Amino acid sequence: MNGQQRSSIKPGIEVDIVLKQDQRTGKLTRGIVKDILTNSPNHPHGIKVRLADGQVGRVKNILTK
């Protein structure tokens, strides 16, 4: 499942994100969502979130429903 819809992302779910510095390579970072930072209902590049460990990036895959 991709991370373009804000409604499908909730705090506590496990996701893969792309960090700002990894956008060129597409390297994914896995973590648990702490905060949702994008206010719009959808975003073509993925909803921006903050993980429990403090890293910020855009959601590419949702691993848990």
Residue, then its C-alpha position, 0 to 999 in steps of 0.5 A: m500500500n502506498g503512502q499518498q493518502r493521509s487517511s490510511i496513515k495513523p500514529g503507531i503503524e509501521v511504514d517505510i519512508v524516504l528521508k530527504q537526503d535519500q530522495r535521489t537514491g530512493k533508500l527506504t527507512r523503516g519505522i513506527v509513525k509518531d506524528i503526521l506532518t502533512n495537512s492535506p488529504n493526499h500528496p503525490h510524493g507521499i505523506k510526510v511523517r515523523l517516526a518514533d526515533g525522530q526521523v522525518g520523511r515521506v511514506k512510500n509503503i505502509l506495512t501494517k494496517 
